[in-house]
Each structure stands twice: as C-alpha cells, then as structure tokens.
Amino acid sequence: MSENLCDGPRGRRLVLELARDVLPEEARRGLGELAYQADVDAGSSITRLVFSGHGAAEPDPPSTTAELAAAIRAIGVLEPAAVDSTAFDAAMLRAVDSARYWQAPEGADIVAAHPVVAAALAEVAVALPTGADATWWRRDRTAQQWAIEFDPSGDGAPFDPAPTASARWSASTAAEEERARAEYPADVTAPFGGQWWSHPWGAPHSTGVLPAGVPAGIPYVEDGFGWTRALAIPVAGAGRTYEVRGADDWAHLCRTYPREVTAARRHDWYSVTGRDGRWLLPDWGRVAGEWDAVHLSAWGYLTAATREIVVDAEYSSMIAGWGPDETYWLTGLVREIEGPRVHWRADRPEGPWRRAE
C-alpha cells in the first residue's frame, strides 16, 4: 500500500487546495498563473479577468515551479488539528470534482504533478493521514451503506440489485472493443472520445457515511451535473468484498481477470496520461464469479485514481469514474433495508448538504 498521499493526482490536488488556503497572497497568484499557463499549454481555451490597481507595490509572485515549491515548503507541515474542517471538505470536493478522464488534466493538476511541486506537497502533507477528518480514508467497506439518487422524483425509484449487470458489462464491453478496433481513428492523438469509465456500468453502487454524517456519495461525485437534491437509500449487502486500497490491488484485479479495452479507451486515456499503449480493465463478469462486491477506499481513490496503473510490461489500467469509498455490487447480493430513505438538500452544488426538513 502506498504511504504517500501525493502518489496520486487526486491526493496531490487535495493537498494543493489545502496549501493554497494558507499560502501568502503572492504565492496564490503565482499558482494561479502557473495553472493558467499549464491549461493553455494543454490546449484548453481559458478566459480570465485581470484587475489592476494603484498603491504600494506587491511582492512578485512565484513564476516557476521551483519558486512555487519553495513557497509551499515554507508553510510547514499541515497539522491535521490546525486544518479547518470546512476547508478540508472544500479541498476534498475540489479534488474529486476536478477529475478528468476524457481530456488533459486541469492546469492545477499539471502543476501539482511537476516533480518539484509534488515533492513539496508530499512534505507538507506527511501528517494529514493521521487526522480525525482522514480516519475514513483507510476503512474497508462499512456495514452501513447508502445508495444515492440525485434529483429524485418524490421518494425515488425502487432499488434494483441488478444481479446480471456485471455479465451485461462484459458482453457490451467486448462488443464495444470490437467495434472500436474497426471504426475508431488509428491516430491516438485524434480529437476523438469514447468510453472512459472503468466501473461496471449498470451495477448498483453505494457508499459509507462521512464523519459529518452525510453519505460520501452525495458530495464526492466525479463529473457531476450541479445537483442540489439527493435521496439516500439505506442498503445492506452480503458475500465477499474485494478491497481496492491502492494501485496494487487494482493491478491484481486486472491481471487475474483481464479484459482488453485498448481500442475503446486509448484516445481518452492518452489525453489523461500521455501513454500510447495497451490497456486492461478487470472483466467484471468474471470478477463476479469470485467476488460479490468491489470497494474502492478513499485512500485508494486519492492515491490511485486518474493515473496510469502499470499491470505488467505490456499493459496498464486506470481507475476512472469511481468515487472515494464507493462500492459496486456485482452479483445482486444487496438490497434495500428497513429504515427511512433520507432526503438531502444543498443551496449550491458544492454544499454544504443538510437533511431536508
């Protein structure tokens, strides 16, 4: 298991957002400029407003990654007890919400991945995994689980255990790969998008509860649509759960139950990683022959999602589209249990979320 929170893009972004809150103003401006330039260099079209004023001269902001790294180191170790829980929640939300699997990373992620900046972030983040707000990062799947429905109609739809979803995923993924080999552009740099996610689409999924009491699947959603209403459905599952606590666990799934997805995923995942090679995913239909559920811990998400995961000398893989502390149920051994469904509301998509009256 990786012990470095900054091994993964999402973990680095979390630490970068926490550091940004305590950096001096000139360092924040420097970070913004470096992220803007990285966005432009990555091909993004960015519009920005620049304000100028009169008065005392301001310190020059960092203009290189080395200068930014020095500014980050200067804030010292981020002590968990001194990190405001609201700031922590906002940083985690931004780390999840900014994940991309279909185009180049955001400029801030590119800056955070620069070796000198990543090393500085790792130094200031060394104590964060020991904090009270981070205790849920390491946990395996909890017994208390909630399935989430966004923008529900009334009290929501009936919960579907979807026992054949993993088998349908295998069949549809094989068909898509065959079609992609015949129809998708050979040039990996072509502006073409296809399927990019790696979860068993159509299978039910659930999350545990955060220390603040809200299910993790409500605030921490990749590629969300600005929802401000959610319904949490209490569920319970049985059987065997495979725990993905880091990149090694995911690579083991890919080696044990390989499903090649090179043709269908290579364009999108090249945009994310810059890697032009062969790609594998776990064959969820075959995984279901041995495991009833697969759980991605928050630590596994922060250290392994949105990055190339080396499977062997020829193949790599990617965790894409999963949320932290999310469980996918493969064999239908999950059901809604007695207890009220809970409505949650937020005034803004970024929260905070509260139980509806």
C-alpha positions as a Markdown table, in Angstrom:
| # | Residue | x | y | z |
|---|---|---|---|---|
| 1 | Met | 0.0 | 0.0 | 0.0 |
| 2 | Ser | 1.3 | 3.4 | -0.9 |
| 3 | Glu | 2.0 | 5.6 | 2.2 |
| 4 | Asn | 2.4 | 8.8 | 0.2 |
| 5 | Leu | -0.9 | 10.7 | -0.2 |
| 6 | Cys | 0.7 | 12.6 | -3.1 |
| 7 | Asp | 1.4 | 9.4 | -5.2 |
| 8 | Gly | -2.0 | 10.0 | -7.0 |
| 9 | Pro | -3.3 | 13.1 | -8.8 |
| 10 | Arg | -6.4 | 13.3 | -6.6 |
| 11 | Gly | -4.3 | 13.2 | -3.4 |
| 12 | Arg | -1.9 | 15.9 | -4.8 |
| 13 | Arg | -4.9 | 18.1 | -5.7 |
| 14 | Leu | -6.3 | 17.8 | -2.2 |
| 15 | Val | -3.0 | 18.9 | -0.7 |
| 16 | Leu | -2.6 | 21.7 | -3.2 |
| 17 | Glu | -6.1 | 23.1 | -2.3 |
| 18 | Leu | -5.3 | 22.9 | 1.4 |
| 19 | Ala | -1.9 | 24.6 | 0.8 |
| 20 | Arg | -3.5 | 27.3 | -1.3 |
| 21 | Asp | -5.6 | 28.3 | 1.6 |
| 22 | Val | -2.6 | 29.2 | 3.7 |
| 23 | Leu | -0.1 | 30.4 | 1.1 |
| 24 | Pro | 0.7 | 34.1 | 1.0 |
| 25 | Glu | -1.3 | 36.1 | -1.5 |
| 26 | Glu | 1.6 | 36.4 | -3.9 |
| 27 | Ala | 2.2 | 32.7 | -3.9 |
| 28 | Arg | -1.5 | 32.1 | -4.6 |
| 29 | Arg | -1.3 | 34.5 | -7.5 |
| 30 | Gly | 1.8 | 32.6 | -8.8 |
| 31 | Leu | 0.0 | 29.3 | -8.5 |
| 32 | Gly | -2.9 | 30.7 | -10.5 |
| 33 | Glu | -0.7 | 32.0 | -13.2 |
| 34 | Leu | 1.2 | 28.7 | -13.5 |
| 35 | Ala | -2.1 | 26.8 | -13.6 |
| 36 | Tyr | -3.4 | 29.1 | -16.2 |
| 37 | Gln | -0.4 | 28.7 | -18.4 |
| 38 | Ala | -0.5 | 24.9 | -18.0 |
| 39 | Asp | -4.1 | 24.9 | -19.1 |
| 40 | Val | -3.2 | 26.9 | -22.2 |
| 41 | Asp | -0.3 | 24.7 | -23.0 |
| 42 | Ala | -2.6 | 21.6 | -22.6 |
| 43 | Gly | -4.9 | 23.1 | -25.3 |
| 44 | Ser | -7.7 | 24.5 | -23.1 |
| 45 | Ser | -9.4 | 27.7 | -24.1 |
| 46 | Ile | -9.4 | 29.9 | -21.0 |
| 47 | Thr | -11.0 | 33.3 | -20.4 |
| 48 | Arg | -9.8 | 35.3 | -17.4 |
| 49 | Leu | -10.2 | 38.7 | -15.9 |
| 50 | Val | -7.2 | 40.7 | -14.7 |
| 51 | Phe | -7.6 | 43.5 | -12.2 |
| 52 | Ser | -5.0 | 46.2 | -11.7 |
| 53 | Gly | -4.9 | 49.0 | -9.2 |
| 54 | His | -2.7 | 51.6 | -7.7 |
| 55 | Gly | -0.9 | 51.7 | -4.4 |
| 56 | Ala | 2.1 | 50.0 | -2.8 |
| 57 | Ala | 4.0 | 47.6 | -5.0 |
| 58 | Glu | 3.1 | 44.0 | -4.3 |
| 59 | Pro | 5.7 | 41.2 | -4.0 |
| 60 | Asp | 6.4 | 39.4 | -7.2 |
| 61 | Pro | 4.5 | 36.1 | -7.3 |
| 62 | Pro | 6.4 | 32.8 | -7.9 |
| 63 | Ser | 7.0 | 32.5 | -11.7 |
| 64 | Thr | 8.5 | 29.0 | -11.8 |
| 65 | Thr | 7.5 | 25.6 | -10.3 |
| 66 | Ala | 10.7 | 25.7 | -8.2 |
| 67 | Glu | 9.7 | 29.0 | -6.7 |
| 68 | Leu | 6.2 | 27.7 | -6.0 |
| 69 | Ala | 7.6 | 24.5 | -4.4 |
| 70 | Ala | 9.7 | 26.7 | -2.1 |
| 71 | Ala | 6.6 | 28.7 | -1.1 |
| 72 | Ile | 4.7 | 25.5 | -0.3 |
| 73 | Arg | 7.6 | 24.2 | 1.8 |
| 74 | Ala | 7.7 | 27.5 | 3.7 |
| 75 | Ile | 4.2 | 26.9 | 5.1 |
| 76 | Gly | 5.5 | 23.9 | 7.0 |
| 77 | Val | 3.8 | 20.6 | 7.7 |
| 78 | Leu | 0.0 | 20.9 | 7.6 |
| 79 | Glu | -1.0 | 19.7 | 11.0 |
| 80 | Pro | -4.4 | 17.9 | 11.0 |
| 81 | Ala | -5.6 | 19.7 | 14.2 |
| 82 | Ala | -5.0 | 23.0 | 12.5 |
| 83 | Val | -6.8 | 22.3 | 9.3 |
| 84 | Asp | -10.3 | 23.7 | 9.4 |
| 85 | Ser | -12.9 | 21.0 | 8.7 |
| 86 | Thr | -14.8 | 23.3 | 6.3 |
| 87 | Ala | -11.5 | 24.0 | 4.4 |
| 88 | Phe | -10.8 | 20.2 | 4.4 |
| 89 | Asp | -14.2 | 19.4 | 2.9 |
| 90 | Ala | -13.9 | 22.1 | 0.3 |
| 91 | Ala | -10.4 | 20.8 | -0.7 |
| 92 | Met | -11.7 | 17.2 | -1.0 |
| 93 | Leu | -14.6 | 18.3 | -3.0 |
| 94 | Arg | -12.4 | 20.2 | -5.4 |
| 95 | Ala | -10.0 | 17.2 | -5.7 |
| 96 | Val | -12.9 | 14.9 | -6.7 |
| 97 | Asp | -14.8 | 17.4 | -8.9 |
| 98 | Ser | -11.8 | 18.3 | -11.0 |
| 99 | Ala | -11.0 | 14.7 | -12.0 |
| 100 | Arg | -10.9 | 14.3 | -15.8 |
| 101 | Tyr | -10.6 | 11.1 | -17.8 |
| 102 | Trp | -11.6 | 12.3 | -21.3 |
| 103 | Gln | -9.1 | 15.2 | -21.8 |
| 104 | Ala | -5.9 | 16.6 | -20.4 |
| 105 | Pro | -5.9 | 17.3 | -16.7 |
| 106 | Glu | -6.7 | 20.8 | -15.3 |
| 107 | Gly | -3.8 | 23.2 | -15.1 |
| 108 | Ala | -3.6 | 23.0 | -11.3 |
| 109 | Asp | -3.3 | 19.2 | -11.6 |
| 110 | Ile | -0.5 | 19.6 | -14.1 |
| 111 | Val | 1.3 | 22.0 | -11.8 |
| 112 | Ala | 0.9 | 19.7 | -8.8 |
| 113 | Ala | 2.3 | 16.7 | -10.8 |
| 114 | His | 5.6 | 18.6 | -11.6 |
| 115 | Pro | 8.2 | 16.6 | -9.7 |
| 116 | Val | 9.5 | 19.6 | -7.6 |
| 117 | Val | 5.9 | 20.7 | -6.7 |
| 118 | Ala | 4.8 | 17.1 | -6.0 |
| 119 | Ala | 7.8 | 16.6 | -3.7 |
| 120 | Ala | 6.9 | 19.8 | -1.8 |
| 121 | Leu | 3.3 | 18.8 | -1.4 |
| 122 | Ala | 4.3 | 15.4 | -0.1 |
| 123 | Glu | 6.5 | 17.0 | 2.6 |
| 124 | Val | 3.7 | 19.3 | 3.9 |
| 125 | Ala | 1.1 | 16.5 | 3.7 |
| 126 | Val | 3.0 | 14.0 | 5.7 |
| 127 | Ala | 0.8 | 14.3 | 8.8 |
| 128 | Leu | -2.6 | 14.6 | 7.1 |
| 129 | Pro | -3.5 | 10.9 | 7.0 |
| 130 | Thr | -3.3 | 10.8 | 10.8 |
| 131 | Gly | -6.0 | 13.5 | 11.3 |
| 132 | Ala | -9.5 | 12.9 | 12.5 |
| 133 | Asp | -11.0 | 14.0 | 9.2 |
| 134 | Ala | -9.0 | 11.4 | 7.4 |
| 135 | Thr | -9.9 | 8.3 | 9.5 |
| 136 | Trp | -12.4 | 7.2 | 6.9 |
| 137 | Trp | -9.8 | 7.2 | 4.2 |
| 138 | Arg | -8.4 | 3.9 | 5.2 |
| 139 | Arg | -11.5 | 2.0 | 6.1 |
| 140 | Asp | -12.8 | -1.0 | 4.3 |
| 141 | Arg | -16.4 | -1.2 | 3.2 |
| 142 | Thr | -18.6 | -0.5 | 6.2 |
| 143 | Ala | -21.8 | -2.3 | 7.0 |
| 144 | Gln | -23.9 | 0.9 | 6.9 |
| 145 | Gln | -24.3 | 1.7 | 3.2 |
| 146 | Trp | -26.3 | 4.2 | 1.2 |
| 147 | Ala | -27.3 | 4.2 | -2.4 |
| 148 | Ile | -27.7 | 7.7 | -3.8 |
| 149 | Glu | -30.3 | 9.0 | -6.3 |
| 150 | Phe | -29.9 | 12.6 | -7.4 |
| 151 | Asp | -32.8 | 14.9 | -8.3 |
| 152 | Pro | -35.3 | 12.2 | -7.2 |
| 153 | Ser | -38.9 | 12.2 | -8.1 |
| 154 | Gly | -40.7 | 12.1 | -4.8 |
| 155 | Asp | -39.3 | 9.3 | -2.7 |
| 156 | Gly | -37.3 | 7.9 | -5.6 |
| 157 | Ala | -37.4 | 4.8 | -7.7 |
| 158 | Pro | -37.4 | 1.2 | -6.4 |
| 159 | Phe | -33.9 | 0.0 | -5.6 |
| 160 | Asp | -32.7 | -2.5 | -8.2 |
| 161 | Pro | -30.0 | -5.1 | -7.2 |
| 162 | Ala | -29.3 | -5.7 | -10.9 |
| 163 | Pro | -27.8 | -9.2 | -10.5 |
| 164 | Thr | -26.9 | -9.6 | -14.1 |
| 165 | Ala | -25.3 | -6.2 | -14.6 |
| 166 | Ser | -21.7 | -7.4 | -14.5 |
| 167 | Ala | -22.4 | -10.0 | -17.1 |
| 168 | Arg | -24.0 | -7.4 | -19.3 |
| 169 | Trp | -21.0 | -5.2 | -18.8 |
| 170 | Ser | -18.7 | -7.9 | -20.1 |
| 171 | Ala | -20.8 | -8.5 | -23.2 |
| 172 | Ser | -21.2 | -4.9 | -24.1 |
| 173 | Thr | -17.5 | -4.1 | -23.4 |
| 174 | Ala | -16.4 | -6.9 | -25.7 |
| 175 | Ala | -18.7 | -5.6 | -28.4 |
| 176 | Glu | -17.6 | -2.1 | -28.0 |
| 177 | Glu | -13.9 | -3.1 | -28.2 |
| 178 | Glu | -14.6 | -5.0 | -31.4 |
| 179 | Arg | -16.4 | -2.0 | -32.9 |
| 180 | Ala | -13.7 | 0.4 | -31.8 |
| 181 | Arg | -11.0 | -1.7 | -33.5 |
| 182 | Ala | -12.9 | -1.3 | -36.7 |
| 183 | Glu | -14.2 | 2.2 | -36.5 |
| 184 | Tyr | -12.1 | 4.4 | -34.1 |
| 185 | Pro | -9.2 | 6.5 | -35.5 |
| 186 | Ala | -5.8 | 4.8 | -35.6 |
| 187 | Asp | -4.1 | 8.1 | -34.6 |
| 188 | Val | -4.1 | 8.2 | -30.8 |
| 189 | Thr | -3.9 | 12.0 | -30.8 |
| 190 | Ala | -7.1 | 12.4 | -32.9 |
| 191 | Pro | -9.7 | 14.5 | -31.2 |
| 192 | Phe | -12.0 | 11.6 | -30.5 |
| 193 | Gly | -13.8 | 10.5 | -27.4 |
| 194 | Gly | -15.4 | 7.2 | -26.5 |
| 195 | Gln | -15.9 | 5.3 | -23.3 |
| 196 | Trp | -13.6 | 6.3 | -20.5 |
| 197 | Trp | -15.0 | 4.9 | -17.2 |
| 198 | Ser | -13.8 | 1.7 | -15.6 |
| 199 | His | -16.6 | 0.8 | -13.2 |
| 200 | Pro | -19.2 | -1.9 | -14.1 |
| 201 | Trp | -21.8 | 0.4 | -15.6 |
| 202 | Gly | -25.3 | -0.5 | -14.6 |
| 203 | Ala | -24.4 | -2.3 | -11.4 |
| 204 | Pro | -25.8 | -0.8 | -8.2 |
| 205 | His | -23.3 | 1.2 | -6.1 |
| 206 | Ser | -23.2 | 2.7 | -2.6 |
| 207 | Thr | -21.0 | 4.5 | -0.1 |
| 208 | Gly | -20.5 | 4.7 | 3.6 |
| 209 | Val | -21.1 | 7.8 | 5.8 |
| 210 | Leu | -18.6 | 10.6 | 6.3 |
| 211 | Pro | -17.6 | 11.8 | 9.8 |
| 212 | Ala | -20.1 | 14.7 | 9.3 |
| 213 | Gly | -23.0 | 12.3 | 8.8 |
| 214 | Val | -23.6 | 12.7 | 5.1 |
| 215 | Pro | -23.1 | 9.7 | 2.7 |
| 216 | Ala | -19.8 | 10.1 | 0.8 |
| 217 | Gly | -21.6 | 9.6 | -2.5 |
| 218 | Ile | -23.5 | 12.8 | -2.2 |
| 219 | Pro | -20.7 | 15.5 | -2.1 |
| 220 | Tyr | -17.9 | 13.5 | -3.7 |
| 221 | Val | -19.1 | 12.9 | -7.2 |
| 222 | Glu | -16.9 | 12.9 | -10.3 |
| 223 | Asp | -18.3 | 14.6 | -13.4 |
| 224 | Gly | -21.4 | 15.8 | -11.6 |
| 225 | Phe | -24.3 | 17.8 | -13.0 |
| 226 | Gly | -24.7 | 20.5 | -10.4 |
| 227 | Trp | -27.3 | 18.6 | -8.3 |
| 228 | Thr | -28.7 | 20.2 | -5.1 |
| 229 | Arg | -31.1 | 17.4 | -4.2 |
| 230 | Ala | -30.3 | 13.9 | -3.3 |
| 231 | Leu | -32.0 | 10.8 | -1.9 |
| 232 | Ala | -30.1 | 8.4 | 0.3 |
| 233 | Ile | -31.4 | 4.8 | 0.3 |
| 234 | Pro | -30.3 | 2.5 | 3.1 |
| 235 | Val | -28.9 | -0.8 | 1.7 |
| 236 | Ala | -27.1 | -3.8 | 3.0 |
| 237 | Gly | -25.0 | -6.4 | 1.2 |
| 238 | Ala | -23.7 | -9.8 | 1.7 |
| 239 | Gly | -21.0 | -12.0 | 0.2 |
| 240 | Arg | -17.3 | -11.3 | -0.4 |
| 241 | Thr | -16.0 | -7.8 | -1.0 |
| 242 | Tyr | -12.7 | -7.2 | -2.8 |
| 243 | Glu | -10.9 | -4.2 | -1.3 |
| 244 | Val | -9.1 | -1.8 | -3.6 |
| 245 | Arg | -6.8 | 0.0 | -1.1 |
| 246 | Gly | -4.3 | 1.2 | -3.7 |
| 247 | Ala | -2.9 | 0.8 | -7.2 |
| 248 | Asp | -1.5 | -2.7 | -6.5 |
| 249 | Asp | -4.9 | -4.1 | -5.6 |
| 250 | Trp | -6.4 | -2.7 | -8.9 |
| 251 | Ala | -3.5 | -4.1 | -10.9 |
| 252 | His | -4.0 | -7.5 | -9.3 |
| 253 | Leu | -7.7 | -7.5 | -10.5 |
| 254 | Cys | -6.6 | -6.7 | -14.0 |
| 255 | Arg | -4.0 | -9.5 | -14.1 |
| 256 | Thr | -6.4 | -12.0 | -12.6 |
| 257 | Tyr | -9.5 | -11.1 | -14.7 |
| 258 | Pro | -8.1 | -9.3 | -17.8 |
| 259 | Arg | -10.4 | -7.6 | -20.3 |
| 260 | Glu | -8.5 | -5.6 | -23.0 |
| 261 | Val | -10.1 | -2.2 | -23.7 |
| 262 | Thr | -7.2 | -0.6 | -25.7 |
| 263 | Ala | -9.2 | 0.4 | -28.8 |
| 264 | Ala | -12.2 | 1.8 | -26.9 |
| 265 | Arg | -10.2 | 3.7 | -24.2 |
| 266 | Arg | -6.9 | 4.6 | -25.8 |
| 267 | His | -7.8 | 8.1 | -27.1 |
| 268 | Asp | -9.3 | 9.3 | -23.9 |
| 269 | Trp | -6.7 | 7.8 | -21.6 |
| 270 | Tyr | -3.9 | 9.0 | -23.8 |
| 271 | Ser | -5.2 | 12.5 | -23.3 |
| 272 | Val | -5.1 | 12.0 | -19.5 |
| 273 | Thr | -1.7 | 10.2 | -19.2 |
| 274 | Gly | 0.2 | 10.7 | -22.4 |
| 275 | Arg | 0.6 | 7.0 | -22.7 |
| 276 | Asp | 0.1 | 5.3 | -26.1 |
| 277 | Gly | 0.0 | 1.6 | -25.2 |
| 278 | Arg | -2.3 | -1.3 | -24.4 |
| 279 | Trp | -5.0 | -1.0 | -21.7 |
| 280 | Leu | -6.8 | -3.5 | -19.5 |
| 281 | Leu | -9.7 | -3.4 | -17.1 |
| 282 | Pro | -11.0 | -6.1 | -14.7 |
| 283 | Asp | -13.6 | -8.2 | -16.5 |
| 284 | Trp | -16.4 | -7.5 | -14.1 |
| 285 | Gly | -18.4 | -10.5 | -15.4 |
| 286 | Arg | -15.5 | -12.8 | -14.4 |
| 287 | Val | -14.8 | -10.9 | -11.2 |
| 288 | Ala | -18.4 | -11.7 | -10.2 |
| 289 | Gly | -17.6 | -15.4 | -10.3 |
| 290 | Glu | -15.5 | -15.0 | -7.2 |
| 291 | Trp | -16.4 | -11.6 | -5.6 |
| 292 | Asp | -19.8 | -10.1 | -4.8 |
| 293 | Ala | -18.7 | -6.5 | -4.5 |
| 294 | Val | -15.7 | -4.3 | -5.1 |
| 295 | His | -14.9 | -1.4 | -2.8 |
| 296 | Leu | -12.5 | 1.5 | -3.5 |
| 297 | Ser | -11.4 | 3.1 | -0.3 |
| 298 | Ala | -10.9 | 6.8 | -0.1 |
| 299 | Trp | -7.1 | 6.2 | 0.3 |
| 300 | Gly | -7.2 | 4.0 | -2.8 |
| 301 | Tyr | -9.0 | 6.8 | -4.7 |
| 302 | Leu | -6.7 | 9.6 | -3.6 |
| 303 | Thr | -3.5 | 7.6 | -4.4 |
| 304 | Ala | -4.5 | 5.7 | -7.5 |
| 305 | Ala | -7.4 | 7.3 | -9.4 |
| 306 | Thr | -6.7 | 9.4 | -12.5 |
| 307 | Arg | -3.3 | 7.9 | -13.1 |
| 308 | Glu | -1.7 | 5.1 | -15.2 |
| 309 | Ile | -1.6 | 1.9 | -13.1 |
| 310 | Val | 1.0 | -0.5 | -14.5 |
| 311 | Val | -0.3 | -4.0 | -14.8 |
| 312 | Asp | 2.7 | -5.7 | -16.4 |
| 313 | Ala | 5.3 | -4.9 | -19.0 |
| 314 | Glu | 2.7 | -4.6 | -21.8 |
| 315 | Tyr | -0.5 | -3.4 | -20.2 |
| 316 | Ser | -1.6 | -0.6 | -17.9 |
| 317 | Ser | -5.0 | 0.4 | -16.5 |
| 318 | Met | -6.9 | 3.3 | -14.9 |
| 319 | Ile | -9.4 | 3.8 | -12.1 |
| 320 | Ala | -11.9 | 6.1 | -13.8 |
| 321 | Gly | -15.3 | 7.3 | -12.7 |
| 322 | Trp | -15.3 | 5.8 | -9.2 |
| 323 | Gly | -15.9 | 7.9 | -6.2 |
| 324 | Pro | -14.0 | 7.6 | -2.8 |
| 325 | Asp | -15.4 | 4.9 | -0.5 |
| 326 | Glu | -17.6 | 3.6 | -3.3 |
| 327 | Thr | -18.7 | 0.0 | -3.6 |
| 328 | Tyr | -20.1 | -1.6 | -6.7 |
| 329 | Trp | -22.3 | -4.7 | -6.2 |
| 330 | Leu | -21.7 | -7.4 | -8.9 |
| 331 | Thr | -23.9 | -10.4 | -8.1 |
| 332 | Gly | -27.2 | -8.9 | -6.7 |
| 333 | Leu | -26.4 | -9.7 | -3.1 |
| 334 | Val | -27.5 | -6.2 | -2.0 |
| 335 | Arg | -31.0 | -5.0 | -1.0 |
| 336 | Glu | -32.8 | -2.0 | 0.5 |
| 337 | Ile | -33.3 | -2.5 | 4.2 |
| 338 | Glu | -35.9 | -1.3 | 6.6 |
| 339 | Gly | -35.5 | 2.3 | 7.7 |
| 340 | Pro | -36.4 | 5.7 | 6.2 |
| 341 | Arg | -35.0 | 7.0 | 2.9 |
| 342 | Val | -33.3 | 10.3 | 3.7 |
| 343 | His | -33.7 | 13.4 | 1.5 |
| 344 | Trp | -30.7 | 15.8 | 1.4 |
| 345 | Arg | -30.6 | 19.4 | 0.1 |
| 346 | Ala | -27.9 | 22.0 | -0.7 |
| 347 | Asp | -28.2 | 25.6 | -1.7 |
| 348 | Arg | -25.3 | 25.2 | -4.0 |
| 349 | Pro | -23.8 | 22.2 | -5.8 |
| 350 | Glu | -20.7 | 22.4 | -3.7 |
| 351 | Gly | -22.7 | 22.2 | -0.5 |
| 352 | Pro | -22.9 | 22.1 | 2.4 |
| 353 | Trp | -25.5 | 19.4 | 2.4 |
| 354 | Arg | -28.2 | 19.1 | 5.0 |
| 355 | Arg | -31.1 | 16.7 | 5.8 |
| 356 | Ala | -34.3 | 18.1 | 4.3 |
| 357 | Glu | -37.0 | 19.0 | 6.7 |
